[in-house]
């Protein structure tokens, strides 16, 4: 019934995934009872329309199921749906075919009656030898594994370089030169200081990584021209060509995210997929699964704030940054310029046991001057971008496009000593040792956070006596510069907030 799951089903048919076989337990029951009031009968037709091979069998007939499996194996250009008509609670004299045995045990009396009905005389958890033997695959599995090992040993002897590359990729290791090359790219970007949107900076980083990472596999949910997730080496995958490195997923954010997770679990790939940041709402449970499974799926999000322009309030993310940061194990980056964006890509690629969200802007961002030490400290998630002489009167903390506003505001407050902290990743910053965190956010100094999203999470850093220049409402549509002014992202409002905090 779940409509979102059909994003993946439709994509599987489009790609002609002939090795995919799904079994549908068609028992007419869900928790609320018989499904006729809320479930259509046209499931087989729906899957046929997705270009699936569909066959229906008696789900209690093992031979019929076996025949259906062999038939599905013979269909190599379509996924297969085997519709298994069953009776839920089969064998229960009083509860079979009802929702009463969907999510609750039968009870001792009904279990005894069911055992009698089925003629099952064995004790609980006792598996007869002939049943166990029918399911035991240890010997065949050992034979299959030995055959694979022999085949790979022969391949390794003939193609040692290719075999080593296969082993590296399946182990999830990056090439030995990856960090060196990425650091050189980051240093070059800092030297050039391009004034571009961070989505463009992201594409430049992808272009730099592509030749280094043959395992890099990307895609976008119908928005490649906006997300800029393709590069000069992009080769699209479709039904006729499985040798590419990029998928156009169509408008299927949820299906894209879950299938990305599947590719990461398979191994051998560094997988990223993109959409507008607002549309992460369509894939939220896939993000949670990435974190739950502790896998390195990379989510690329553009159009990161109210600064996206006239696309309208439906496309404006407001609470998304805060909620993604709340997912345990997730790491979220929102860079303030091309340099921080490049660093965020490097850090995402280095993470193997947890997912990453990379959040980029539509509008151009002013590049920030930095020392080599500051560039290195970007990796720590938060660092002092601009400091003052002596102890600061106020610390401004910001991310993304609002870092430029923080710098301008600091420069405007000539009567105060102001430190500006750029914090592209609160998660990475939280992982630093206490000494480093205190070197950035000096104890006893009041703080103001500036971000074009809801500000509740920033109280963790500014305290109850600090201030926020954040979103407290949403729903207006206008060019970016007008919206930022409308919602108080101005030097005057930052200065006003600082004065209130220090009063």
N, C-alpha and C positions, 0 to 999 in steps of 0.2 A: 504493500500500500504506500509506503514512504515515497513521496514524489521525488525528493532529492536524490534518492538512490538511482533513479532512472536517468540522471545525467550520465552516470557511469555506464549504465546499460546501453544507452543510445550511442555513446562513444565507442563501446566495445564492438557494436555492430558496424559502425562506420569504419573502424579500423580492421574489421574482419579477423578478430582474434579467435582463430579456429581452435586453439588449445584450451580456451575457456569453457568450462562446463559448470552450469549451475543447476541445483536441484530445488524445486519448489515443493514444499510440503503442503499440498492443497487439501486442508482438512476442514475448511469452512468455519473455523473457530478462532476467536481471539479472546482477550480477557473479558470483554464486555458481553460475550455470547456469540451467537451465529452472526456471520459477517454480512449477511444479505442486506442489512439496512445501511451499510456504509462502504461496501466493497463491490465494485463492478465485476461481472463475470467474464470480461473480455481480456483477461491477462494473456492467454496464448496469442490472441490477435495483436495485442500491443507489442509483444516481443517479436512477432513476425514482421510488424511494421518497422522495427529497429533492425531488420535484416538478420534475425537470429534463426537458427534451426530449432524447431520446437517439436517435441514428441510427448505424448501423454501415456502414462502406464498406471497399473495398479501398484501403489506404493508398498503393498504388503507382499508382492510377488517378486522374490529375489531374482528369479530367472528373467522375468520381464525387465527388471531394472538393469540386469547385466546385458541384455540384448540392446537396450536403449543406450547404454554406455558405449558399446562397440559401434553402434550406428553413429553416435556423436563423434567418436574418434575418427570415423571415416570422412566426416565433413571437415575439411581443413581450411575453408575460407569463411566460416561463420562460427560465432560462439553458439553454444547449445543450451537450451533450457529443457530440462526433463521434469515434466509436471507429474508429480507422484500423488495420486489420489489416495488419501489415507483417512482412517478413523482415529481421531485423537482418543487416547486412553484405550486402545485396541485390547480387547480381552476382558475389560472391566464390565461385569454384568450390569451394573447400575449407573455407571458414570461415563461409559464410552460414548463419544460423540457429543459431549457437553463441555462447556467452559469450566465446569467444576474441577476438571483434572488438568487445567491449563497451567496454573501456577501454584498448586497446592498438592501435598501428598494425598494419596488415596485413603489413608487411614488403615489401621491394622485389620479391621473386618473386611474391608473391600480388597485389600491386598490378598488376604487369604482366599476370598471368593475369586479373584482374578487368577491366582495360581491354580485353583481347581478348574476354572474355565479353560485355561490354556494347557492343563495337564502337566504343569511344571512342578516337579517333585524335589528339585535340588534345594539345598539350604541357601539362605541369603549370602550373596557374594561368592557362591561356589560356581565355578565355571567348568562345565564338563570338558573332558580332554578333547573330544572331537570338535567342540565349538572353539576351544582355544587354538587347536591346530589349524582351523580354518582361517583364523585371523592372524596367526603368528607369522611375521615376515622377517624374522631375524636372519635366518639362513639365506633367503633370497636377497635380503638387503646387503648382507656381507658380500655376496657374490657380485651384486651390482656395483658396490663401492670398489671392490677389487678391480673389476673390469674398467671402471672410470679411472682409477689410479694408474693402471697400466697404460691406458690410452693417453693420459696426460703426461706420463713419463716419456712416452715415445714422442709426443709433441714437443716437450721440453728439450729433448735431445736434438731434435731437428731444428727447432726455432727457440733457442734459449732467450733471446731478447724479448720476443713476444710473450713467452711464458712468464718471464719475470715481471713484465708489465701487467699481465693478467693477475698474478699473485698480489702485486702491489695494490691494484685497484680493488680487488675483492677483499683485501685486508682493510681498506679504507684509508690507506696511507697516501699522503700527497707526495708529489715528486720532490726530490731532495732540494731542487733549486727554487721551489715555489716561494718561500718566504723571502729569499734574497731578491728575486725578481719583483715581487710585489712591493717590497720596501723601496726598491729603486724607482718603481712606478709612482709610489706615494711621494717620494722625495722630489721627483720631477714635477709632479702635480703641484706640490707646494711652491716650487721654484717658479712655475708658470702662472700660478694663481688665476685660473680661468674663472670669469664671472658667468656662471651657467647654472641652470636648474640642477638640483641634485639628481633628478632622474636622468639628465644628460651625463652627469658625472658617473652615475651608476653604469650607464651604457659604456662609457670609456673604460671603467674598471673591468666590465665583462669582456671588452675587446682585448684588454691586456692579459686577462686570465685565460682566455680561450686557447691560445697556442700552447699554454703550459699544462692545461687540464683536458686531455682527450675524454675524460670521464664526465665532463660538465654537460648536463642535459637541462635545457630550459624550455620555457613555454609561457603562454599568456592566455588568459580567458578573454579572447576576442579584442584585446586592447594593445597589441604589440606596438602600433604606431604612437600610442600615448605613453605606454610603460617603457618603451625603448629597451626591451629585453633581448632583442636580436643583435647579432654582430656580423662581421664580414665572413665568418666561417659557419654561419647558420645554414643547416640543411634540414628541411622540414621532413618529418615523418608522416606518412600516410599509408593507406592500404597497399599501395604498390611499392613503397620503399620504407623498409624498417631500419635502414642503415643511417638515418639522420640523427640529429642531436637537438631537435626543437619540435614542440607540438603546439599547434594552434588548437586550443581546447574548445573554442566556441564559448558561448555564454554559459559556462558550466563551472563556476567557482568551486562548488562543493565537490563535484566529481574530480576536478583537477587536483584539489588538495589531497583527497584520499588516494588517488592513483599515484600522486607524487610520493606519498608515504609508502605505498607498495613498492615503488621502484627503489626507494632508499633501503627498505627491508630486504629486497633482493640482493643488494650489494653491487659494487662496481661502478656506481654513479654518484656524482654530486649534483643533486636535483634542486632546481629553483623554478618557481612559477609565479606569475604576477597578475595583479588586478588593481583597481583603485582601492585605496585604503578603506573607504566606506564599505566596500563589498566583502571585506573580511567577515562581516556578519553572516554571510551566506555559507561560510566554511568553518565557523567557530568550533564545532565539535571535532573537526579534522585537526585543527590546531591543538586542541586539548589531547587528542590521541597521539600527535607527534610528541608532545611533552610527556605523556604517560608512558609511551614506549621508549622514550629516551633516544630518539633518532634525530639525525642532523638535517632535516628538511629545511629548506630556505624559502621563506615567503617574501616576495618583493611587492611592496605597496607604494604606489605613487598618488599624487593629488592628496597630500598629507594633512590639509587643514582647510580653514575657510578661505585660504589664499588660492583656491583653485579657479576662482572666477565665476562666470555666469552659468556654470553647469547647474547651479541651484542648490538649495539646502538639502535636498535628498542625497546629494553626492558629498556633502561636507561632513567629514569625520569630526566628532566632538569628544565623545567618551571612549573612542577606540584605543587611543594610546594608553589611557589609564587601565582599561580592561585587559589589553594584551600584556601589559607589564604585570598584571596580577596573576597570570597563569604560572604556577610553579615550574621552574626549570626552563621557561622560555627566556630568550634574550632578545631585547628590542633595541634597535639603533635608529636614531633620527639625527643625521648629520647636518651641520650648519653650513657646509660648503663642499666643494669637490674633494678636498683633502680628507675631511672626516668621512665622507661617503666612501672613498676608496678604502680607508681603514676599516670601515664597517664590513665591506665585502671580504677583506682579508680575514677578519675575525670570524665571519660566518663560515668561511671555507675551512678554518682550523677547528671548528666545533664538529665533533662526530657523534656525541652522545646527548645532544639536545638541539631543539630547533631554534631558528633565528628569524625574526621579522626585521626587514630592512625597509625603512619608511622614507620616501623621497618626495621632494617638492615638484610642483609644476612650474613655479616661477623661478626666475634667476636669483641666485644668492650671492652676496658679496663675499669674496674670499678673504680669509683672515691671515695676517702675518703671524708666523710662529718660529720659534727656535727649533732646533733638532730635538731637544728634550721635550718640548711641548708636543711635537709631532708624535714622538714615542708614547707620551702619556695619554694620547687619544685612546689607545688600546685599553686603558684602565677605566674607561667609561665616563670619567669626569676629571677635569683638570683646570688649573688656573690659566685662562686665556689672556687676560689683561689684569695686571696688578697695580698696586699703588705703593707709595713710600710709607713704610711703617705699617702699624696695625690698621686694618680697614675699619671704617665706620659702618659700612654696609656691604653685604655680599649679594650680588645679583647672580642668580642661577637660571640658565636658559638652555633651550635645545632648538635645533633646526633653524628655520627662517627667523625666529625671534632672537637669536644670538646677536644678530646685527643691531636689533633694537636695544638690546642690553648694552652693547658697546657705545652706541650713540647716547644712550641715557647716562652712562657713566661719564662720558666726556662732557656732557652738559652740566653735571653737578660739580662745578669747580670749587664749591665750598665744602665738599666732602671727599673723604678718601674711600674710593670704591674699588672693590675687587670684582671681576667678572669671571664666573665659572661656566664653562661650556660642559654640559653633561649629556652627550649623545646617547649614552646607555646607562640608565639608572641601575640595571641589573649587573652590568659589568663593574660599575662603581661600588655597589654593595659587596661585591666579592673581594674587594681589596682589603688589606690589613688596616687596622684601626689607625695606625700612625699615618699612613698615607691619607686616609679620609680626613683626618684632623688637620693635615697640612693643607688641604684644599678648603675645607669648611671649618675655619678656625672657631673653636669653642668661645662662646661669649659674644660673638659678633652676630648682630641681627641680619636676617636674610629676606630677600624677596625673590620669588620664582616667577618666571615669565614664559608662558607657553600657550599657544592657541588651541588649547584643549581644556577639558575640565581639570580643575586644580586639586581635587581632594587628595591625590597621592603625593602632592608636593609638601603637605604638612609634615611628612616624614623628614624632610630636609630643612624646612624653614621654621618648624615648631609653631606652637599656638600663638607666639608673640611675633611671628613673621608675617609677611604679606604675599599676596598673590595677584598677578595680572594674568588672568586666565579666563576661559569661557564660563559664563554662568547661565547662558541661554543660547538658543540657536534658531535658525529658521529664516534668516534674511538672505537675499540673493542680490549680488552687485559685483562689480569689478573688485579685485582683491584689495587694492589700495583703499577703496571706500569702506570695505568691510572691516579691515584692520582698524581704521579710524573709528568706525561705528562701535566696535566692541572694545575700544580703549587701548589698543596696542599702539600707543603713541609715546613719544618722549615725555610729553607733559603729564600723562597719566602715570607713567612709571615714576617720575620725580614726585608726583603727588603721593603715590603709594609709599615711597621711601620716607617721605616726610611724616606721614601718618605713623609708620612703624617706629620711627626714631623719636616721635613726640613724647 
